């Protein structure tokens, strides 16, 4: 069974973000339309700032990374998150942008998927050690500045399928165009990822 793993930044925008702009009053007025949210200051980084829209999603500024993370995998929460990202981009349209990514991780109880590829047992014959994890990464050039970085990780009895859809964007307007006319990019890419898993690995 493939289970969506929530501990991942589903949307990452790399750019020259100015953390000082993101005051609670500014976020409330321009991004969240008066919705309730919490402001968090991660202890492990003085350069981080996180806004938590409690039951739906959060977004954080961490140095040059703007990261959005879903708490709820529903279509409504996904659309709300993209709508917030779009508002932010339109408010900060002159921010230099370097790259953009959409990410999902699925957890599965399938085992042994990488044994033949990684030659794990053969290598173990030469070592006095146990295998902690096994990884295989593939990079697919989709064209038009889009790349899928796909990783399969075996860790103990669990297998993780990591999808990173990376876009080569030049500026904010280019990124807004990539997001499209609707707020469904997360939904579409999640469905695409599930389709790949079901077709290739036959596990729903």
N, C-alpha and C positions, 0 to 999 in steps of 0.2 A: 504494500500500500504506500503510495506517494503522499506525503503530508507536507504542506507548505510550511516552511521554517520562517518564523517571524523575526528572528534576530538578525536582520540584514537591512542595509540602507537600500530601499527600493528605487530611489531616484537620487543621483549624485550629479551636481553641476560644479565643475571646477572653474574658478574664475578669481578675479581680484575683488573679493568681497570686503566691504568695510563693516566690521562688526558693530561699530558705534552707531550706525544708522538704526539698528534693530532694537530700539527701545520698546518697552511694553506698550506705551501709548501709540507709537508708530505702527507696531504690528496690529494692535487692536483696531485702529482706525482704517488702515489701508489694506490689510490682508485678511482679517478674520471677521469683519463686520460685526463686532461686538460679541463674538462667541467667547465662552469661558475657556481659559487656558492657564497653564502653569509655566513659570519661567524657572529653568534649572541651570545651575552653574556647575558643570562637572568638576570634581575635585582633582582629576588627573591632568587638567589642562587649563591654564589661565587664558588661553586664546579661544576657548569654546563657549558657546552660548546655545541653549536648547529651549525650544518652545513646544510644550506638550499639549495637544488638543486631546484631552484625556482618553476618550474611548475610541478615537478614530485614527489619529496619526500624530507624528511629531516632526519637527524640522530643526536642524541645528547648523550653526556656522562653526566650522572647525578649521581655522587657518584659511586656506584657499578653497575649502570644500563646503558646499551647501548640500546637506544630506536630509532627505525625507524618508521616513520609515513608517510603514503601515502598522497599526495595532489591530486593525479589523480588516480582513481580506474581502469584505463585501464590495460590490460594485459602487455603492453609494460613497463609501469611505475613499475608494480609489479615485473617483471623480472629484470629490471634495479636495483631495490632496493636490491633484493636477490643477484644479481651478485656483488654489492658493499659490502654487508655483507660477502659474501664468500671471496672476496679479502682481506678484513680486517682480517678475521679469519686466513687466510693463512699467512698474514704478522706477526700476533701476536699469533702464534701457541702455545706458551708456557704460555699464560695467563690462570690462573685458572678459570674454568667455574663452576657455581653452578646450573643454570637452564636456560631454554629457553621457550619462549611462543609466540604463534601466536594469535592475538586478532582481533575481529570484533565486532562492535556494529551496530545494525539495528534499525531504528526508524520507528514506525508504528502508524497509527491513530486508530487501533483497541482499543476498550475500554471494561472494565469489565472482562478481562481475569482472573484476580486474585481474584475477589470478593468472590467466593465460597471457595477458598483455604485459604484465609487469614482471613475470618470471619470479614471483615472490618465493615460492618453495625452493627453486634452484639456488637463489641467493642465500636463503637461510641455511643451506647446507654448508656454506663457507663461513658462517658467523655463529657465535654463541649469543643469540639475541632473539627477541620477539618483535614482530612487526607492530608498530603503533598505528600507522596509517599508510595507505597507498593512494597515490593520486595519478590521474591521467588528464592532461589538458589538450584541448584542440582549439585552434583559432580558425574561424571561417570568415573569409572576406565576402560579405554579402553584396558589396558594390555601393556606389554613391555615398562613400564616406561612412558606411556602416560595417561593423565587425561584431560577430558573436564569439565571445570567449566562453568556452564550455568546459567545465571541469567536473570530473567524477572522483569522489573521495570515499574510500573505505576506511572507516574508523571503528574498530571493534566489530560489533554486529550490525552497525548502521552504515548505510551508503547515502552520501549527499550528492545531489546533482545541482551544480552551481551554474546559473545562466547570467552572463553579463553582456547586454546589448550596448555596444559602445558607438557613439556618434561623433564624427569629426565636425564640430560646429565652429564657426568663425566669430560670431557675435550673437547678441541677445535676439535680434530679429530672426536670424537663422535658426536659433533654437526654438523660438515661438512657432516658426513654420514647421519644424520637426514635430512639435507637439500636435500639430494638426488643428482642424477646425472644431473638434469636439474634445472632451476630456477623457477619452477612452484608451490612451496609449498604454497605460498599465494593464487594463483589462485585456487588450488585444495581445500584448506581449506575454501575459500570463497564460492565455489560452494557447498561444503558439508554443510556449514551453511545454505545457501539458500535452499538447498534440505530439511533440517530438518524443516525450517520455513514453507515451502510450504506444506510439508506432514502433519505436526502436527497442524499448525494453519490455513492452507488453504488460505493463503494470499500471493499473488505474487506482 
